[in-house]
Amino acid sequence: MNIFISSLNFKATKEDLFSLFAPFGEVSAARIIFNRETHRSKGYGFVDMPNDDEGHAAIQALNGSEHMGRAINVTVANDRPAGEA
């Protein structure tokens, strides 16, 4: 399951996301999205969890919770349309 996290603190790292989601199950990948020109965080990221039940549990528990001083939004990521990279 691909999970979208927004309203992240701009100092959050992928390691922070691993730590945040690990209590709910296996995390296979975590990434923070950066601006290509400034290399500054855009304030959102993605976490991949192979088990959908664990992913849904993480979403339920973490959506609206506080992380690094900010209330984060956690939802199932939308699939990209075919042909977009």
VENQUIGI-V134629 format. One record per backbone hydrogen bond with DSSP energy under -0.5 kcal/mol. CO is the residue of the C=O (numbers start at 1). NH is the residue of the N-H. E is the energy in kcal/mol with one decimal. If there is no record, write none. Layout:
co=CO nh=NH e=E
co=CO nh=NH e=E
This chain:
co=1 nh=3 e=-0.6
co=1 nh=49 e=-2.7
co=2 nh=77 e=-2.7
co=3 nh=47 e=-2.2
co=4 nh=75 e=-2.4
co=5 nh=45 e=-2.5
co=6 nh=73 e=-2.1
co=9 nh=12 e=-2.0
co=13 nh=17 e=-1.6
co=14 nh=18 e=-2.3
co=15 nh=19 e=-2.4
co=16 nh=20 e=-2.2
co=17 nh=21 e=-2.3
co=18 nh=22 e=-2.3
co=19 nh=23 e=-0.6
co=21 nh=24 e=-2.0
co=22 nh=25 e=-1.5
co=26 nh=28 e=-0.6
co=29 nh=48 e=-2.9
co=31 nh=46 e=-2.4
co=33 nh=42 e=-2.8
co=35 nh=39 e=-2.0
co=40 nh=35 e=-2.8
co=43 nh=7 e=-0.6
co=43 nh=8 e=-2.6
co=44 nh=33 e=-2.4
co=45 nh=5 e=-2.6
co=46 nh=31 e=-2.6
co=47 nh=3 e=-3.1
co=47 nh=49 e=-0.5
co=48 nh=28 e=-2.3
co=48 nh=29 e=-1.2
co=50 nh=52 e=-0.7
co=51 nh=55 e=-2.2
co=52 nh=56 e=-2.8
co=53 nh=57 e=-2.0
co=54 nh=58 e=-2.2
co=55 nh=59 e=-2.4
co=56 nh=60 e=-2.6
co=57 nh=61 e=-2.2
co=58 nh=62 e=-2.8
co=59 nh=63 e=-2.3
co=62 nh=65 e=-2.4
co=65 nh=72 e=-2.7
co=67 nh=70 e=-1.4
co=70 nh=67 e=-2.9
co=70 nh=72 e=-0.6
co=72 nh=64 e=-2.8
co=73 nh=6 e=-2.5
co=75 nh=4 e=-3.0
co=81 nh=84 e=-1.8
